[in-house]
Amino acid sequence: MRLLRWRLRWEYAKDFLFYSMLITLLSYFIYSMTGIGALTALIWFKLITSAGGIFMHQNRKAQELAFYMNHGIGKKDLMVTAVIGDLLLWIVGIVVLVKSAI
């Protein structure tokens, strides 16, 4: 049962994570070209684009929300899982890039 809940979270979040992965790769590329000076701008860029992606994703998935709620997974739980996965991946990548540049 627990595996089913994680699989459903993945199904809900995978198109958001695809969008956020593109933004993450773009920010990695920008950091590698500009260096540490652009880090503040990249943090704001990632937060703003993630917020926009979340709102677009919620509008797109609004019709499917009842399905997930019938399986005992709420809207907040779905989005928190997707956002934490996205930001965790971005933070780990940025830390690795910063450490490798030093």
N, C-alpha and C positions, 0 to 999 in steps of 0.2 A: 504493500500500500504506500509506503514511504517513497519507494522508487517511482511509483506512478505520479505522485505529487511533484517530484523533481522533474520528471519528464514533461509534465504539463507546464511547469514553469518555463522549461526550455522552449517548448512549442510556442508559448506566448511571447517570449523575449527574443527569439532568434532573428526576426527581421529588424528589431531595434538594435540588436547587437551587431548585425551586419552594417547598418548605418553608422553606429558608433565606432566600429572597427575602421571604417574608412576615415573618419575624423581622427581617430587615434593614429593611424598610419601617416596621415597628413601632418599631424603635429610632431610625430617623430622625425619626419623628413625635414620640416621647418627647423626643428631644434638642431638636427645634424648639420644643417647649412649655416645657421646663424650663431649657435652656441648658447652659452648661459645667459646672455643678455636678453634673449627673447622668452625666457622662462615665465616671467610674470604675465606677459601677453598670451602665452600658450595656455596657461592655467585659466585665464578668463575666457579665452577662445573655447576651450574644452567645456567649461561650465555652461557657457551660453548656448553652444551648439547642442550639448546634452539636454538642456532644458527644452530647447525647441524640438528636439527629437522625441522627448518624452510626451510633449503635448500632441505632436503629430501621431505618435504611436497610440496614444490613448484614444484619439478620435477614430483612428483606423480600426482599432480592436473593440470598439464600444459594443458592437453587435454580438461579439463572441463572449463577452464578459459573463453572461448568465451560465454558460457552459462551465467555466472555471469555478464560479461560485457554487454550482451544483456539486462540484467535487470537493468543496470545502476550502477553496483557496480564494481569498479576498483580493480585491483590486489593489489595495495597499501592499499586500504581501507579494503580489506579482511584480509590481513596479519596483519595490525595494530590492527584490532579488535581481532584477535586470540592471538597475542603476549601480548597485554594489559591485556586480560582476564587471560592468563597464569601467567604473572608476578604479577598481582594484587592478584591472589589467593595464589601464593607462598609467597609474602611479608606479607599478612595478617596472614598466617599460621606461618611464622617464628616469627613475632611480638608476636603472642599469645604464642608460645612456649617459647620465651625469657622472656616475662612477667610472665609466670607461673613458670619459674625456679627461678625467683628472690624472 
